[in-house]
């Protein structure tokens, strides 16, 4: 029977599971896994919420205590430290911002490694350095702890809807143990190879996204400068070879000049630094990625780090000739004004 029948774990009481005793036993074993979550921000919170909604026992810890409250209301338990979490659960999912954050919650004082016991599985959904991931995996393995690097793509809405793309590096057998849990939050789950392979794949994703966002912003600003309706231009292109999810979603944000974050510019800036660091370690030139990283860097420098990374269109608009696109009375772009002095 396909694993997909366990997606979301709804079939536990259903026909297929009740018909096959072995399937029922497997589902019950899966539901008995105790889940721990570290990092309850824009991605971690909706993912934890989905595991709770699926009926799992979920325990949470966050460096910001306020982030815990909504999940406690939903039925989660909380603990005082990452070490305490490791003592109480079977699988830990981490969603934090950067490489030093992952290192701290896993290996730091009061971190996971302090309370971990052999057999614990850590699934890191953060986007961090592939080199650091391999180092972390080696340290944890010395304590009998299994690490999967499993960065995601799909943004906050994908986490809410359970449609994330999850890129996994690490032991294939360990992935199979937690795959049904990942299927609660992800639609596409791909094993890429050993430790770090998931992070390298996420780096590929981020450089593609960055360069496509820049291409879309250039197309929109070109249309605006030529007095062509950018919304009509976008609709025309969506029906052809240039159509893409980024043109659809980010293109609309650029046209509306509304940049509530699906993915914050400062985090995309961090991810592009990881891309360029990985390329440097491999002696690989990535000129397109380097140029896109500079546009994102400029957006952060102009004070737009908390806005969606589609805000790079505003950097380009600042360089465009005067005309309709600079009519501030017509623009809703008041929510992400540049910092004073910029």
FIMARMAR-400504 format. One line per field, with one value per residue (C-alpha): residue in one letter; x, y negated, z negated; residue number from 1. Coordinates in steps of 0.2 Angstrom, whole numbers. Example, Ala and Ser with C-alpha at 12.3 -4.5 7.8 and 13.67 -1.06 7.14 Angstrom:
REM FIMARMAR-400504
resn	[A|S]
px	[62|68]
py	[22|5]
pz	[-39|-36]
resi	[1|2]
This chain:
REM FIMARMAR-400504
resn	[X|X|X|X|X|X|X|X|X|X|X|X|X|X|X|X|X|X|X|X|X|X|X|X|X|X|X|X|X|X|X|X|X|X|X|X|X|X|X|X|X|X|X|X|X|X|X|X|X|X|X|X|X|X|X|X|X|X|X|X|X|X|X|X|X|X|X|X|X|X|X|X|X|X|X|X|X|X|X|X|X|X|X|X|X|X|X|X|X|X|X|X|X|X|X|X|X|X|X|X|X|X|X|X|X|X|X|X|X|X|X|X|X|X|X|X|X|X|X|X|X|X|X|X|X|X|X|X|X|X|X|X|X|X|X|X|X|X|X|X|X|X|X|X|X|X|X|X|X|X|X|X|X|X|X|X|X|X|X|X|X|X|X|X|X|X|X|X|X|X|X|X|X|X|X|X|X|X|X|X|X|X|X|X|X|X|X|X|X|X|X|X|X|X|X|X|X|X|X|X|X|X|X|X|X|X|X|X|X|X|X|X|X|X|X|X|X|X|X|X|X|X|X|X|X|X|X|X|X|X|X|X|X|X|X|X|X|X|X|X|X|X|X|X|X|X|X|X|X|X|X|X|X|X|X|X|X|X|X|X|X|X|X|X|X|X|X|X|X|X|X|X|X|X|X|X|X|X|X|X|X|X|X|X|X|X|X|X|X|X|X|X|X|X|X|X|X|X|X|X|X|X|X|X|X|X|X|X|X|X|X|X|X|X|X|X|X|X|X|X|X|X|X|X|X|X|X|X|X|X|X|X|X|X|X|X|X|X|X|X|X|X]
px	[0|7|14|3|-13|-5|-4|-10|-14|-32|-34|-29|-48|-52|-56|-39|-30|-44|-44|-25|-19|-1|-6|-15|0|11|-1|-2|17|19|6|15|31|33|37|48|48|62|59|41|42|34|38|39|23|11|21|19|1|-2|6|-5|-20|-15|-17|2|9|19|31|39|53|57|70|55|43|29|30|24|7|-3|3|-1|-18|-19|-13|6|16|31|48|61|76|81|90|73|65|78|75|56|54|58|60|65|61|71|66|78|86|105|119|125|107|106|123|117|101|109|127|126|124|107|106|99|115|115|98|99|99|104|91|85|81|84|76|83|72|83|93|111|129|131|148|141|128|140|150|134|129|146|146|128|132|145|131|120|109|103|103|93|96|78|77|60|53|35|35|22|7|15|18|0|-7|5|12|30|44|56|74|83|101|106|103|89|83|81|71|59|56|50|43|25|27|35|20|9|18|25|19|36|49|65|80|96|110|121|122|123|114|98|106|116|99|91|106|101|83|88|99|85|72|84|88|70|64|76|71|52|56|66|51|39|49|52|33|30|44|36|18|13|0|12|-3|-9|9|10|-6|0|17|9|1|18|35|40|26|31|26|37|29|12|15|30|25|8|17|28|14|4|19|13|27|20|33|31|50|59|73|85|83|85|101|107|103|112|128|127|126|141|151|147|152|169|173|170|180|165|160|141|140|121|119|132|123|106|114|120|102|95|109|104|86|92|103|89|79|68|75|58|48|46|61|50|54|70|59|59|78|77|63|74|86|73|69|56|39|23|32|38|21|21|3|-2|9|4|22|21|23|41|49|68|77|81|97|95]
py	[0|-17|-28|-42|-35|-41|-59|-70|-53|-55|-36|-30|-27|-24|-9|-5|-6|4|17|21|24|21|4|-1|4|-6|-21|-19|-18|-34|-43|-38|-48|-63|-78|-93|-110|-123|-140|-146|-160|-163|-145|-135|-140|-134|-118|-114|-119|-106|-92|-97|-97|-80|-73|-72|-76|-91|-100|-117|-128|-145|-158|-171|-165|-175|-164|-149|-155|-152|-134|-131|-137|-124|-110|-110|-108|-119|-117|-128|-124|-114|-102|-98|-96|-83|-73|-72|-69|-57|-69|-88|-100|-116|-132|-146|-160|-156|-145|-152|-150|-132|-129|-137|-128|-111|-112|-127|-128|-121|-115|-99|-89|-91|-82|-70|-52|-39|-37|-55|-62|-81|-88|-105|-115|-131|-137|-137|-133|-116|-115|-119|-106|-92|-97|-97|-80|-73|-80|-74|-57|-55|-56|-44|-58|-57|-74|-77|-94|-98|-116|-120|-131|-137|-151|-154|-150|-133|-129|-134|-123|-109|-110|-114|-107|-99|-95|-82|-77|-63|-45|-38|-26|-40|-50|-35|-35|-53|-54|-53|-67|-78|-73|-83|-99|-95|-90|-86|-77|-73|-64|-72|-62|-64|-77|-94|-89|-97|-113|-114|-111|-125|-136|-132|-136|-153|-158|-154|-164|-179|-180|-177|-191|-203|-198|-201|-217|-223|-218|-228|-243|-243|-242|-256|-267|-264|-268|-250|-244|-232|-222|-218|-214|-202|-193|-191|-184|-172|-163|-160|-153|-167|-162|-157|-157|-171|-182|-177|-181|-192|-201|-206|-212|-223|-230|-234|-240|-230|-220|-211|-197|-180|-179|-193|-202|-201|-182|-181|-192|-179|-165|-173|-175|-156|-153|-164|-156|-139|-144|-151|-135|-126|-139|-141|-158|-162|-180|-180|-175|-188|-202|-197|-197|-215|-220|-212|-219|-237|-233|-229|-244|-255|-249|-236|-221|-216|-218|-204|-202|-207|-224|-224|-232|-248|-248|-248|-261|-273|-272|-273|-290|-301|-298|-288|-276|-290|-297|-295|-301|-286|-274|-263|-261|-270|-255|-252|-269|-270|-274|-292|-298|-284]
pz	[0|5|-9|-2|-10|-27|-21|-35|-45|-42|-36|-54|-57|-39|-28|-21|-38|-47|-33|-34|-52|-48|-41|-57|-67|-57|-58|-77|-79|-68|-79|-95|-89|-100|-90|-96|-87|-89|-80|-79|-67|-50|-44|-61|-68|-54|-52|-71|-70|-56|-66|-81|-69|-63|-81|-86|-103|-100|-112|-108|-113|-106|-111|-111|-124|-115|-100|-110|-116|-100|-99|-118|-115|-101|-113|-112|-128|-131|-140|-147|-135|-119|-131|-140|-123|-117|-133|-130|-111|-97|-83|-83|-69|-69|-60|-64|-54|-51|-53|-71|-77|-72|-80|-96|-98|-94|-101|-113|-132|-135|-117|-110|-112|-131|-133|-118|-119|-105|-92|-92|-75|-71|-55|-51|-40|-42|-27|-32|-26|-18|-26|-43|-41|-38|-53|-64|-57|-62|-80|-83|-76|-89|-102|-92|-85|-67|-57|-41|-33|-25|-20|-12|2|3|-9|-23|-13|-8|-27|-31|-16|-19|-1|-4|6|-6|0|-11|-14|-26|-28|-17|-31|-43|-30|-28|-47|-47|-29|-35|-47|-33|-22|-34|-29|-12|5|13|2|12|5|13|5|-10|-23|-15|1|-4|-8|8|17|7|13|31|27|20|34|47|37|35|53|58|46|54|72|67|59|75|86|75|74|93|96|84|92|109|103|106|92|82|76|94|99|84|89|107|102|89|104|113|110|99|87|69|51|48|61|55|36|35|51|43|28|38|48|33|23|8|0|-15|-18|-11|-12|-20|-10|-24|-24|-5|-8|-20|-8|6|-5|-8|11|15|0|7|24|17|8|24|35|45|54|52|60|61|43|38|47|40|22|25|29|14|3|10|4|-13|-13|-9|-24|-16|-25|-33|-17|-4|7|22|15|26|39|29|30|49|49|40|55|69|78|70|75|70|59|48|45|26|25|35|26|11|7|-9|-21|-16|-14|-14|-30|-34|-25|-11]
resi	[1|2|3|4|5|6|7|8|9|10|11|12|13|14|15|16|17|18|19|20|21|22|23|24|25|26|27|28|29|30|31|32|33|34|35|36|37|38|39|40|41|42|43|44|45|46|47|48|49|50|51|52|53|54|55|56|57|58|59|60|61|62|63|64|65|66|67|68|69|70|71|72|73|74|75|76|77|78|79|80|81|82|83|84|85|86|87|88|89|90|91|92|93|94|95|96|97|98|99|100|101|102|103|104|105|106|107|108|109|110|111|112|113|114|115|116|117|118|119|120|121|122|123|124|125|126|127|128|129|130|131|132|133|134|135|136|137|138|139|140|141|142|143|144|145|146|147|148|149|150|151|152|153|154|155|156|157|158|159|160|161|162|163|164|165|166|167|168|169|170|171|172|173|174|175|176|177|178|179|180|181|182|183|184|185|186|187|188|189|190|191|192|193|194|195|196|197|198|199|200|201|202|203|204|205|206|207|208|209|210|211|212|213|214|215|216|217|218|219|220|221|222|223|224|225|226|227|228|229|230|231|232|233|234|235|236|237|238|239|240|241|242|243|244|245|246|247|248|249|250|251|252|253|254|255|256|257|258|259|260|261|262|263|264|265|266|267|268|269|270|271|272|273|274|275|276|277|278|279|280|281|282|283|284|285|286|287|288|289|290|291|292|293|294|295|296|297|298|299|300|301|302|303|304|305|306|307|308|309|310|311|312|313|314|315|316|317|318|319|320|321|322|323|324|325|326|327|328|329|330|331|332|333|334|335|336|337|338|339|340|341|342]
